[in-house]
């Protein structure tokens, strides 16, 4: 998958950001995503939490990357269902682990 992004960035005349700091930023994104789901899950059902988490975590990210003209639209065919699955599984885990 990384080669897809590298080729896409090269096609735009850009260098794909693959320095270690970029991996750390994605780690921070993951932590903030999990914390957000934890907070959302306190008030909403599993399905509502999944939908809100997906909108906040992924749709907004895609809007930003599309606005910067670096989002390869062809990847959304795979990214949308996988991101919904990720948001659901993260929400499900939090619902299972949270105190009742």
Secondary structure, DSSP 4 states (H G I P E B T S, - for coil): -HHHHHHHHHHTT-----SHHHHHHHHHHHHHHHHHHHHHHTTS-HHHHHHHHHIIIIIHHHHHHHHTT---GGGHHHHHHHHHHHHHHHHHHHHHHS--
